[in-house]
Amino acid sequence: MAARVLQVRGAAWVGGLLRRAPPCSLLPVLRRFTSSNSRPREDSWLKSLFVRKVDPRKDAHSNLLAKKETSSLYKLQFHNVKPECLEAYNKICQEVLPKIHEDKHYPCTLVGTWNTWYGEQDQAVHLWRYEGGYPALTEVMNKLRENQAFVEFRKARSNMLLSRKNQLLLEFSFWNEPVPRSGPNIYELRSYQLRPGTMIEWGNYWARAIRFRQDGNEAVGGFFSQIGQLYMVHHLWAYKDLQTREDIRNAAWHKHGWEELVYYTVPLIQEMESRIMIPLKTSPLQ
């Protein structure tokens, strides 16, 4: 064990205390450690070795990561629908939601609306953008309370749902702006629950990683939560089909630097989930 400790320590100290060692030199040692029966104790030791020292900041993480040129706020909605009601649910959503999207009196935009194909079944996902941030969100909510058609829509919708939840999000400064696109496409929403305190580190790595995923125009948008489930990151991708998705993701591993960025970001994740989604006919993202 002493020889191993010296090997890990020597690798970790190359380049200074605050830098991890290159993945190629640490992976064999880490694999031997994780296969040991004393894994909890050794994991704790390794975590203490790689503690990231953060300089004191006088600004919120959201201000450091979000786009400065816009003040847009996003709302991501997840609706779990009764299986026998999904068709009726889609119908009323396609009748009502575009009217709000198109009304100039509402400072909001329907970015996309989908049904989950693979992942949690009988689920609808809606993504809204509020131009103007929290004041715009409040304005829309107040106006919708006075909109009798929307009140009736919500009443009818409530009878079709098993559960629902939402999150308020900001978009990463280095990600693509989600704009309407023609189809047909399938969409993948990859959701990551990060370890508390790691959002800045995630942003630093993905500011470099996103360039590896631009060749096929698959990157749609990247977001992080502000209200709701915290330390959540959502990456939205578009593909022609599942095989195209497989080909594009495999191609990234042949690009120099991608493997290293994945190696460093995986330890930041507590949980992750992938949804494959099909857009409704009225979705701006087709």
MARNUVO-499675 format. One record per atom (N, C-alpha, C): x, y, z. Coordinates in pm, whole numbers, plus 50000, padded with zeros to 5 digits. Example, Ala and Ser with C-alpha at 12.3 -4.5 7.8 and 13.67 -1.06 7.14 Angstrom:
2
513194943150780 512304955050780 513204967050780 512854977550708 513674989450714 512905000350787 
// end
This chain:
286
500844987950000 500005000050000 500875012550000 502005012250069 502875024050075 503365027849937 503715017649857 504205020749721 503115027249640 501895022449657 500785028349582 500545042749622 500605045249753 500375058849802 501395068349742 502655064149740 503675072849683 503435075049535 502975064849466 502735066449323 501615076349297 500525075149373 499405084449355 499805098449395 500495099449509 500905112849552 501845119249452 502815111649402 503745117249306 503045121949182 502065114349136 501335118449016 500505130749042 499925131349163 499045142649192 499825155549206 501075154549250 501855166849273 502495172149146 502455164849038 503035169948913 502225181848866 502845192948845 502135204848798 501595213348911 501775209149035 501315217649144 500205211149224 499915216449339 498955210649432 497545210949377 497205221249300 495805223149259 495465216149129 496375208749071 496115201948945 496125186948965 495125180348903 495125165848907 496135160448809 496565148248832 497505141948741 496815137948613 497555136148502 496955131948376 496225118848392 495105116748321 494305104648336 495095092048310 496005091948210 496705079748172 497565074448285 498085083348372 498955078848480 498195074548603 496975079248619 496225076148741 495255064548725 494755061948603 493695052148586 494075038248638 495265032748606 495585019348657 495575018748809 496105029148872 496145029349019 494755030349077 493925039149017 492565041049067 491765028349054 491945020948944 491215008548927 491584998349034 492884997549071 493284988349176 492704992449310 492625005449334 492045010149459 490565006649468 489805009449360 488355007449365 487984992849370 488884983649334 488584969449342 488864963649481 489404971649570 489764966949703 488544965449791 488624956649892 487524954849986 487374966650079 488404975050091 488354986750180 488054999250102 487144997950003 486865009149912 486375021749981 485425021350079 484955033850142 486065041950202 486985035250273 488085042550337 489025048450232 489325040750126 490245045550025 489615056449940 488285055149913 487605065949841 487705079049916 487535078250050 487625090350131 489025096150123 490045087550126 491425092350116 491675099049982 491175092949873 491385098649740 490675112049725 489455112949780 488725125549772 489475136749843 490065133549957 490815143850030 492045148049951 492615138649873 493795141849794 493475151649682 492255150349625 491885158149509 490935169649543 490915174149666 490065185549702 490425197649617 489415203749559 489635215349472 489565228049556 490615235749556 490635248349629 490015259249543 488975265649594 488275276049519 488635289649576 489045298649490 489335312149535 488065318949583 488165327249688 486985334549733 486425343249621 485095343249607 484445351149502 483415360449566 483175371449501 482205381049550 480985381649459 480785371049378 479665370649286 479055356749290 477735355849263 477055342949263 477525334549145 477505321549163 477905312549055 477055314548931 475765317448951 474875319448835 475325331248751 475855341648815 476335353248739 477615350148663 478395340748715 479645337148649 479415327648532 478335319848536 478105309548435 477075313348329 476135322148363 475025325048272 475425335348168 474625335948062 474875345547955 474615359748004 475525368747973 475395382548018 474565390947920 474585386947792 473925395147690 472405393747693 471885383647763 470445382047774 470075380847921 468805383347949 468315381448085 467185371148084 467305361447993 466245351547977 466275341348092 465095337648133 464885327148232 464125315948164 464445303648197 463785292148136 463015284348242 461895278848199 461125269748286 461005256248216 461425245848286 461335232248236 460265224948314 459265219748242 458135213048305 458145198148271 457885189948371 457725175548352 456315171748399 455505166548308 454145162348341 454015147348318 453725139948422 453465125648411 451965123748391 451615118548274 450225117948230 449665103948251 448385103248285 447715090348291 447795083848153 448225071248145 448435065148012 447235066247920 446045064847974 444845065347890 444485079547846 445195089647901 444875103647872 445915110547786 446975103647747 448085110447679 447635116747547 446835109947470 446375115447342 445545128147364 444635127847461 443805139447490 444655150847546 445635147447629 446545157547684 447295164647572 447855156947481 448595162947369 447685172047286 446475167947268 445545175747186 445275189547246 444975190047377 444665203047435 445915211747447 447065205447468 448325213147473 448615219447338 448385212247232 448655217447098 447635228147058 446505228447124 445505238747097 445785251547176 446255250347300 446345261747390 447755267847397 448785259647409 450125264847432 450635273847319 450395270547191 450865279647085 450205293447090 448985294347141 448315307347150 449045316547248 449515310847359 450295318847454 451645322547391 452245313147322 453535315147257 453465326447153 452365327347081 452225336946971 451685350447016 451115351247136 450515363747184 451625373347229 451705385047165 452755394747195 452605400947334 451455399147397 451245404747530 451905396147640 452355384347602 453015375547697 454505375147664 455355380047754 456805380047728 457435366347750 456915356347677 457435342847690 457385335847556 458205325747542 458315318147418 458325303447450 457545295747375 457585281347387 458785276347306 459815271647375 461025266947308 460805253147246 460175244247321 459915230947270 458935223447358 458235213847299 457295205547374 457365191447317 457495181447406 457785167747363 457015157547446 456945145447392 456605133447470 457865125047483 458055119147601 459205110347621 458965097147547 459945093147469 459895080647393 460595069647471 461845072147508 462585062947594 462985070347720 462795063647833 462955070047962 461655068348038 461275078148115 460015077448189 458855078348090 457985068348094 456935067347994 455735076148028 454935079147921 453715087247936 454045100548005 455105106647959 455565119248017 455625129947909 455195141847944 455315153547856 456355163047916 457155169147828 458195178447870 458015191347792 457965202647863 457805215747800 458945224847846 459495232447752 460545242147784 460105255947738 460035265447834 459615279247807 460775288747834 460795299647759 461775310347782 461025323147815 461475330247920 460875342847963 461875354047939 461605362047837 462515373047801 462355384447901 463345386047988 463255396148091 463395390348231 463615377248239 463895371048368 462685369848459 462925371148588 461865369048687 460695378848672 460925391848642 459775400748620 458865395948507 459475390648399 458665385448288 457865373248331 458485364448409 457775352748460 456575356848545 456775366448634 455695371248719 454585377548637 454955385348536 453955391548450 453115381148377 453765370948324 453025360448253 452085353048346 452565349348464 451735342048559 450515350348600 450695363248623 449575371848661 448545372948549 449015374048426 448095375148312 447355362048288 448025350948306 447375338048282 446275335348385 446435340548505 445375338848606 444095345748563 444215356048479 443055363248430 442565358148294 443285348748239 442945343048108 442005331148130 440715333148100 439725322948130 439955310248050 440415311647926 440685299847844 441805291547906 442815298247959 443925290948021 443485284548153 442625291348227 442115285748353 441345272848324 440535272948218 439795260948180 440735249848131 441775253948061 442785244348015 443455237448133 443845245148232 444515239348349 443575229948425 442305233548431 441345225048500 441195211648428 441085212148296 440965199848218 442255191648226 443375198548221 444655191748225 444875184548357 444455190548467 444695184748599 444065170948613 442955168548543 442295155548550 443055144848473 444045148848394 444795139348311 446155135948370 446565142748476 447925141448526 448005132548649 449125125348659 449465117948779 450325126448872 451255134048813 452135142948890 452775152748794 453365163148849 454075172948768 455105179948854 456155184848791 457165192748860 457805202148758 458455212548808 459145221848718 460415226948784 461255232948702 462495239148747 462675252248671 463235262048738 463625274448673 465115273748646 465495277048521 466855274948474 467445287548414 468765288148413 469515297748333 470315289848230 470695296548120 471465289548017 472955292648035 473775282448012 475225284148020 475675293947911 476645302247946 477115312547853 477795306547730 478355294647741 479135288847631 478315279447543 477025277347580 476195268347501 475465275647390 474975267847293 474165273247184 472875279147237 472375289347166 471055294847196 470005285447136 469035280647215 468015271847158 467075279647064 467145276646937 466325283446836 465525273046760 464395277046701 463565267446626 464385260646516 464085247846492 464735240646385 463735231146320 463955228846193 463065219846119 463435205446149 462525196446118 462725182346147 462665173846022 462445160946042 462175154846173 463445151746251 463375153646383 464475150346472 463935143046594 464805135746659 464545131346795 465415139946886 465015141447011 465745149847104 466145141647226 467345144447274 467805138047397 468015148847502 467365146947616 467575155647732 468385147647833 469645151547849 470525145047946 470585153848071 470175148148183 470065155648308 471075150248408 471815159348470 472885155748563 472625162148699 472595154048803 472575159048939 474015160048986 474525172349000 475915174249040 476065174049191 477275171549235 477595172749376 477595187649414 476985191249526 476955205349566 478355211449569 478475223349511 479745230449510 480595227949387 480085220249289 480905216749173 480425223349044 479465232449050 478905238148928 479955246248850 480775253948919 481815261748851 482795252548779 483175241848847 484115232448786 483495225948663 482225222148673 481515216448557 481515226248440 481185238848471 481155249048366 482505251048300 483575250948379 484915252648323 485265241548225 484925229148262 485245217948174 484375217948048 483065220648064 482175219847949 482325231747856 482885242747905 483195253847814 484205249347708 485045239647743 485975233847646 485365221847574 484565214047647 484035201547589 483015204147478 482265215047485 481185217247389 481705218347246 482945222547229 483485224047093 483635210447024 483725199647102 483835186247044 482485181146992 481385188347025 480055183346991 479295193146902 479985200046816 479345209946728 479325205746582 480055195346545 480205191946404 478875188146339 478035181046412 476775176446356 475585185246386 475835197246439 474755206546473 473775200346572 474285191446658 473405184446750 473145191946880 474005201546914 473855208747040 472725218947031 471725217647117 470565226547116 470635236847228 470915232347350 470965241747462 471495235047587 472085243047675 472595238147803 472135247347915 471645241448024 470995249248130 471405243948268 471275252748368 471485248448506 470405254548594 470015247348699 468835250848777 469105262248875 468065270048896 468065280848994 467045278549103 465885273049066 464805270049160 464255256349124 463905248649227 463495234949206 464605225949257 464875215049190 465975206349226 467285213249190 468095216249291 469295224249271 470475215649227 471485222549174 472685216149118 472315206149009 471275209748933 470865201848817 471375208548690 471895200448600 472325205048469 471535197248364 471085204248260 470365197848151 471045201348019 471395191347942 471925193147807 470895187747708 470525195947610 469515192147511 470195190347375 469995178647314 470625175047187 469575171047086 469855173046959 468955168946849 469705159646756 469025148946713 469595139246619 468535135046519 468965130646403 468025125846302 467335112946348 468095104346413 467555091646462 468525085946566 468185074346620 469005068546725 470375064046674 470435059246549 471725054946496 472645066946475 472095078246429 472895090346414 473425094846550 472595093946650 473045097246786 474235088546825 474125075446801 475205066246836 476485069746761 476365072646632 477545075646550 478235088446596 477455098846626 478015111746667 478705110446803 478065103346894 478665101847028 479945093547021 479955083146939 481175075146924 482295083146861 481945091846765 482965099846696 483685109346792 482995113946896 483615123146992 484805116847062 484765103747082 485865096947152 487135096247069 487045098946941 488225098946855 488855112846844 488295122646913 488825136146910 489725138447031 490915143247005 491905145247111 491385155347214 491355151247339 490935159847448 489585156147507 488735149247429 487395145847479 487475136147597 488315125847585 488425115847691 488865122147823 489795131547815 490285138047937 489175146048005 488365153247927 487295161247985 486215152448048 485915141247986 484965131848046 485525126248176 486795123148176 487455117748295 487305127248414 487435140148390 487375149848499 485955153548541 484985152348451 483625156448485 482815145348550 483115132748520 482345121748577 482325122048731 483445124748801 483395125048948 482515136149005 482125145848924 481285156748973 479815152848979 479455141448920 478055137448903 477615128049014 476445130849071 475835121549166 474885111949095 474055117249006 473115109148928 472995115248789 472595106948694 472345112048559 471225104148494 470535110648401 469385104548336 469315109348191 468905100348103 468745103747962 467295101147921 466705111047854 465385109447795 465485111247644 464915102247568 464765104147424 463325108847402 463165120047332 461865126647324 461485129147178 460185128747154 459615131547023 458845144647031 459125154446944 458405167246953 456965166046908 456085173646973 454705174846926 454695183046797 453615182346724 453535189046594 453675204146604 453275209746718 453335224346734 454625229146800 455565220346825 456815224146890 457695232046794 458235243446835 459185250846750 460455242846720 460815233746809 461935224546784 461365211746727 461545209646599 461005197646532 462115187546505 
// end
